[in-house]
Amino acid sequence: MTIHENLLGGPPPTHLPDDPEPRELLATGTAPADVAARYPTSSLAWAQLADDAFERGSVVESYAYARTGYHRGLDALRRSGWKGHGPVPWEHEANRGFLRALHGLARAAGAIGEQEEYERCTQFLKDSSPTAAQTLG
């Protein structure tokens, strides 16, 4: 048996449990609001609602959707052993809903001039997953 040691001394990456149903429904064109209503704990559904609202110029609505997805994701992270910091890899598909919601929250906060929240969420995204920060912009 090989034991992999974290040489940087930080916490291990958190991998959320897979939740394929909301992802599959969104991929087949089910309305994000219907997916969120059926799976209210799905950060991915809330992140998609936030993205759609932002794209149509409804920034405050986007902020609210993103905040919901962010908090649902924090709950899931804590249930998965996350202690408030450490990697949440973008490469693990089940983490993407939370990371997208976090990005959406930063984006909407910036758009409404909530600079402190924008900076906090932007840094949190970079700290959680540099790949997500680069991928999402």
C-alpha atoms as one frame of an Amber mdcrd trajectory, in Angstrom:
protein
   0.000   0.000   0.000   1.345   3.417  -0.947   0.602   6.380   1.262   0.728
   9.741  -0.471   1.991  12.483   1.793   0.971  16.088   1.275   4.393  17.712
   1.255   2.957  21.223   1.440   1.263  20.486   4.756  -2.156  21.727   3.691
  -5.470  19.936   3.890  -6.248  17.276   1.300  -8.458  18.176  -1.670 -12.193
  17.979  -1.088 -14.196  15.993  -3.621 -17.938  16.418  -3.400 -20.056  13.321
  -3.993 -21.290  12.990  -7.547 -24.853  14.148  -8.134 -25.456  13.215 -11.778
 -29.214  13.807 -12.014 -29.158  17.639 -12.031 -26.178  17.648 -14.401 -27.935
  15.265 -16.800 -31.189  17.225 -16.701 -29.371  20.490 -17.468 -27.411  18.811
 -20.266 -30.635  17.610 -21.894 -32.186  21.078 -21.840 -34.358  20.990 -18.734
 -34.934  24.543 -17.507 -32.521  25.391 -14.666 -35.421  26.653 -12.516 -37.102
  23.250 -12.850 -33.845  21.498 -11.917 -33.336  23.783  -8.890 -36.914  23.164
  -7.770 -36.442  19.404  -8.048 -32.874  19.401  -6.622 -32.649  22.498  -4.389
 -29.308  21.411  -2.917 -27.659  21.372  -6.368 -25.125  24.186  -6.627 -24.908
  23.458 -10.334 -28.576  24.322 -10.942 -28.231  27.583  -8.982 -24.995  28.435
 -10.797 -26.746  27.959 -14.148 -29.603  30.190 -13.009 -27.022  32.809 -11.965
 -25.245  32.603 -15.329 -28.506  32.906 -17.269 -29.669  35.885 -15.192 -26.315
  37.648 -15.589 -26.351  37.107 -19.355 -29.746  38.780 -19.650 -28.635  41.723
 -17.487 -30.464  40.752 -14.289 -27.444  41.256 -12.049 -29.220  41.348  -8.681
 -31.122  38.190  -9.572 -27.833  36.585 -10.633 -26.306  37.594  -7.293 -29.169
  35.935  -5.394 -28.979  32.721  -7.404 -25.190  32.573  -7.085 -25.350  33.177
  -3.328 -27.845  30.316  -2.972 -25.605  27.971  -4.959 -22.575  29.104  -2.990
 -24.227  28.381   0.369 -25.594  25.032  -0.825 -22.038  24.209  -1.910 -20.546
  25.242   1.421 -23.002  22.917   3.162 -21.981  20.051   0.876 -18.275  20.789
   1.333 -18.618  20.718   5.114 -20.509  17.413   4.945 -17.576  16.096   2.889
 -15.032  16.997   5.572 -13.900  20.416   4.340 -12.711  22.586   7.239 -13.063
  26.027   5.676  -9.978  26.012   3.480  -8.028  23.834   1.116  -8.287  22.665
  -2.466 -11.641  22.088  -4.149 -10.392  20.823  -7.520 -12.190  21.890 -10.709
 -10.953  18.639 -12.231 -13.476  16.749 -10.043 -16.707  17.338 -11.958 -18.941
  17.250  -8.872 -17.080  20.321  -7.495 -17.893  22.468 -10.520 -21.345  23.594
  -9.394 -19.930  25.114  -6.212 -16.994  26.682  -8.046 -19.281  28.128 -10.725
 -21.581  29.551  -8.042 -18.588  31.099  -6.264 -17.431  32.639  -9.547 -20.954
  33.881 -10.257 -21.157  35.476  -6.827 -17.855  37.283  -7.366 -18.941  38.430
 -10.825 -22.307  39.755  -9.650 -20.794  41.392  -6.551 -18.331  43.202  -8.786
 -21.118  44.295 -11.122 -23.128  45.883  -8.298 -20.084  47.537  -6.751 -19.761
  45.305  -3.713 -15.968  45.414  -3.895 -15.185  43.627  -0.632 -17.388  40.656
  -1.549 -15.958  40.615  -5.079 -12.382  40.494  -3.758 -13.176  37.880  -1.099
 -14.946  35.561  -3.538 -12.324  36.043  -6.249  -9.548  35.114  -3.812 -11.565
  32.196  -2.441 -11.990  30.858  -5.980  -8.249  31.175  -6.696  -7.373  29.524
  -3.389  -9.878  26.698  -3.913  -9.021  25.954  -7.534  -6.567  27.919  -9.654
  -7.858  25.905 -12.626 -11.426  27.063 -11.985 -10.314  30.669 -11.612  -8.491
  30.475 -14.937 -11.249  28.504 -16.713 -14.112  30.704 -15.553 -12.233  33.957
 -16.041
